[in-house]
Amino acid sequence: MIKTQVVELRPNKIMQRELERLCNYRRYCWNLALATWQDMYEAWTLDKDNNPSPNEHRVWDELVNNKADWQFALSARCLQLAVKDLANAWKNFFDKTQPDWGKPHFKSKKAPRQGFKTDRAKIINGKLRLDKPRGIKSWFDIPAYEALKMEEVKIASIFRERGHYYAALSYEEEAGLKAKTGKKTAIDVNVGHFNYTEGKINVLPAKLQKLYKRIKHYQRVLSKKRRVNGKSASQSNNYLQVRTKLQRDYRKAANIQNDLLQKFTTEHVNNYDQIVIEDLNVQQMMMTHVASKGMQRSLFGKFRQVLTYKCEWYGKELILADKTYPSTQRCANCGYVKTGADKITLQGNKKHGTKHNEYICYECGYSNDRDDNAVLNLLALTK
């Protein structure tokens, strides 16, 4: 199976300068390839008999044949992988089921993340070795802040954020199936917390709330600077300092939640053989604007993605409840499903005067917490 390890690198000043050159070159190759692809497509639509349709090989040949002299000093693999990724992006554009569906767009040098890819990276004595550019006398292997788990790298994605360099290293590892426990569980995802058979986990802890308050403050400061100074605001040192602090806090929040999700999902694939979750249409739920910010911060989509690939890795069964399955409205005791005015909403039930977190069955009198009742209903789908 293919795994990926993301580590922070410790390049010296010479390596930082060269890595920045490669990041800029990757952006240049992507934008040039996208412009070439669009020109080929436009010519093909106007005259299909004399102009072939664009594809990866035709675009790559066009860029290679028209290389500038300065390009020969940089990695040829950077250009080839940029064109390959662009071809995959166009392929995904015609498949709306893709999670990041959308039309390929040009990369901006103002984007907070810049990076490049290479398939020629090596691990030498625990350090990352990249191809030496032409004309560079001093070239070093790059150490990382943590130990590298692999001996060979398939694809290395190097990227820069807030002046720090990171590497996403994909490697191949033999599948190691987890021991069978004979247990099963269900997870009901909610804004701010996930309920499961053994209890509840808070995915928006207090330290995250403090971070989001600070993020909100920095966003207001930047917005005020743009409103007062217009486009020239981004050229001031104060603006750049505040933006750096904003990016730092976003990274902290992402690291905290990623660590929480990784530990939570690993615990479940270690302890359970069958795991039931809801097949939620997160994108459609976000469009309703009802608690959309909370849903985004609770990482519904990422949770399902992480749990899915870990179940595949370790031979555990992930069961997806159908989108129409009434886990919240169904009684876990007798099976009665609430409809119409009897339904539980985010405001509770006005007809019967119940709160939003209360479940009371109007058939058998069963009473429970709404989320715990949903967990029991999901658990009923196990074999």
Secondary structure, 3 states (H helix, E strand, C coil): CEEEEEEEECCCHHHHHHHHHHHHHHHHHHHHHHHHHHHHHHHHHHCCCCCCCCCHHHHHHHHHHCCCHHHHHCCHHHHHHHHHHHHHHHHHHCCCCCCCCCCCCCCCCCCCEEEEEECCCEEECCEEECCCCCCCCCCCCECECCCCCCCCCCEEEEEEECCEEEEEEEEECCCCCCCCCCCEEEEEEECCEEEECCEEEECCCHHHHHHHHHHHHHHHHHHHHHHHHHHHHHHCHHHHHHHHHHHHHHHHHHHHHHHHHHHHHHHHHHHCCEEEEECCCHHHHHHCCCCHHHHHHHCHHHHHHHHHHHHHHHCCEEEEECCCCCCCCECCCCCCECCHHHCCECCEECCCCECCCEEECCCCCCEEEHHHHHHHHHHCCCC
